[in-house]
Amino acid sequence: MISGNVIEVKDLKTYFFTSRGVVKAVDGVSFRLKEGETLGLVGESGCGKSITCLSILRLVPRPAGRIVSGEIIFDGENLLSKSEKEMRHIRGRRISMILQDPMTSLNPVLTIGDQVAEPVRIHQNLDKIMVREKVKEMLRLVRIPSPEVRMREYPHQMSGGMRQRIVGAMVLSCQPQLLIADEPTTSLDVTIQAQFLRLLKEIQQQSNLSMIIVTHDFGIVAKVCDRLAVMYAGKIVESADVRDLFNNPIHPYTKALLNSLPKMEVKVDKLFSIEGQPPELHDLPPGCSFAPRCSEEKEICKKAYPPQSVVKDGHNVCCWLHT
Amino acid sequence: MADLERSQRVTNISWLAKRNSVSKIRTAMRKAPWVSVVILIVFLVCGLFGTFIMPHDPLKTNFTETLNPPFWQEGGSLRYFLGTDYMGRDILSRLIQGAGISMQVGFIVITLAGILGTVVALLSGYLGGWVDTILMRITDTFLSMPYLMIAIALAAVLGPSKNNIILILVILGWAGYARVLRGEVLRVKEGDFVRLAIVAGCSKTRIMLRHIFPNIVNTLVVLATLQLGIVIIMESSLSFLGLGVPPPEPAWGSMCADGRLHIFNAWWICFWPGLVILLVVLSANLLGDWLRVRLDPKFRQL
């Protein structure tokens, strides 16, 4: 690892070729992530967060979706030039992913033990007893009480929070270097959310894991992320360390997102919301895609997409207001 | 407070019940369709050990005892319990031998058709794309064929024999499984656990066999049980038309056909095989229904 980056995404473009035209779901996304760091990807629904994650694993839905250009350098190697077989070796072992809904993330007809054991069985050459021990160890790691009993049970006998922790055990069982979590806590209730995030954080500190967390919850961002990338219409509009971004948001979209959060100390009747809808991704305006909804729109915003500019080291923004 | 205590007690009790496997089995058994199960067991025993239980040689003619009625009617005897046919053959023995034929045909057909249909469904549903298009058009073709017509035509071409009957029924039967199970595969493969398995690096074969197949086994078992009834009816129909198992082997369908000429003076010749077909098919259907409920993992904890 020359640069110390676990993953570096350069100018990634993932398009969907549909009958209504080309949908630019991910349009020139770049970011990098160091070992042990957590990146938060935030943005409205449909802004390309999930597709970015799927692109990293090369699991973009075919045949409509295709990674058009870009590079994904993982551990010094470009994932986009790997064969499908090589990718299978990377998925689950070196890059893992947690999905949104723990209720459907587990196979209803297999026991917990079998499911947690699966990645181990696929990727590691261990005998039966070793696999069993590994499964127990993983279940203990994610705080499942009495793992010996639980591993013989079926998913419907578990609560949502437990299921998500079991998914955690599954995806972490091969000690991946990178964990992608696509809205890991959206379907859990708030107390369980906090518990699960704390657990992820602890495991991360123990094993020096890098994480990408997709979310629309700034609370989660503040709690677990080191860096933050705000996405809008397939592009990263602003990225910075969490502290910088919260203290000094530059892009009007980031500001608006932060403004939409209700504040504890101020009593309001109506919550702030951003006017309008995100643009259709197959029919983007020529200039900045946020311009039609922007409160500080200028003439140039409609004509050309703003170049990236540096606010300070590690804080980049794409906006004509800051060039 | 009292409420809390009560709810705790209730959870304790349900917890105990869950652990207590004896009571679990007992509850399950209480709801089982016992009549169907008994009928099917008798059917299986007759099919497997028929030669040892049948009172007479089913093929032996005896022209001194033709058209004997069942034992309770005048002229009937306990020696020929359910009566004899126009050649003096014992109907009970022939029914028992016929059970063997129906069972063989039934089980071989549902097994082969089930395997073929499942493979097609998995490939078609999971791989999608052109594989799906091609396989499903073939399935459509088979489904749109008039079942009995084609069976008759094939039987006429291939000639009546047990193996040909099996072949015909497999050819006509697999498409039903493929169509229904493909729908199940489509439903199951959308589950996040399949996506998670892909993310975990499972191969396509592994996902199909280990993650999707166990989730459609319920449907497969139910379908197969229901198909057992259909296959028996089909086999009987073909035998009734003289295109099934060739005489003198006594298939239930051909026994019915034999009795047609004597229906006014010897009702028992076609009544008994007809009744047996009805009971076995009905039992298979009832058992299929019960299995559908029992095999759902969500019901297992009840």
HADDOCK unambig.tbl for C-alpha pairs under 7 A between the chains (distance, minus, plus):
assign (segid A and resid 88 and name CA) (segid B and resid 201 and name CA) 4.49 0.50 0.50
assign (segid A and resid 89 and name CA) (segid B and resid 201 and name CA) 6.29 0.50 0.50
assign (segid A and resid 91 and name CA) (segid B and resid 199 and name CA) 5.47 0.50 0.50
assign (segid A and resid 91 and name CA) (segid B and resid 200 and name CA) 5.38 0.50 0.50
assign (segid A and resid 91 and name CA) (segid B and resid 201 and name CA) 4.88 0.50 0.50
assign (segid A and resid 92 and name CA) (segid B and resid 199 and name CA) 5.78 0.50 0.50
assign (segid A and resid 92 and name CA) (segid B and resid 200 and name CA) 3.68 0.50 0.50
assign (segid A and resid 92 and name CA) (segid B and resid 201 and name CA) 5.41 0.50 0.50
assign (segid A and resid 96 and name CA) (segid B and resid 199 and name CA) 6.56 0.50 0.50
assign (segid A and resid 96 and name CA) (segid B and resid 200 and name CA) 6.68 0.50 0.50
assign (segid A and resid 97 and name CA) (segid B and resid 199 and name CA) 6.52 0.50 0.50
assign (segid A and resid 104 and name CA) (segid B and resid 191 and name CA) 5.90 0.50 0.50
assign (segid A and resid 104 and name CA) (segid B and resid 192 and name CA) 5.30 0.50 0.50
assign (segid A and resid 104 and name CA) (segid B and resid 193 and name CA) 6.15 0.50 0.50
assign (segid A and resid 105 and name CA) (segid B and resid 191 and name CA) 6.96 0.50 0.50
assign (segid A and resid 105 and name CA) (segid B and resid 192 and name CA) 4.48 0.50 0.50
assign (segid A and resid 105 and name CA) (segid B and resid 193 and name CA) 4.10 0.50 0.50
assign (segid A and resid 105 and name CA) (segid B and resid 196 and name CA) 6.68 0.50 0.50
assign (segid A and resid 106 and name CA) (segid B and resid 193 and name CA) 4.85 0.50 0.50
assign (segid A and resid 107 and name CA) (segid B and resid 193 and name CA) 5.48 0.50 0.50
assign (segid A and resid 107 and name CA) (segid B and resid 211 and name CA) 6.88 0.50 0.50
assign (segid A and resid 109 and name CA) (segid B and resid 214 and name CA) 6.55 0.50 0.50
assign (segid A and resid 109 and name CA) (segid B and resid 215 and name CA) 6.34 0.50 0.50
assign (segid A and resid 109 and name CA) (segid B and resid 297 and name CA) 6.86 0.50 0.50
assign (segid A and resid 119 and name CA) (segid B and resid 200 and name CA) 5.89 0.50 0.50
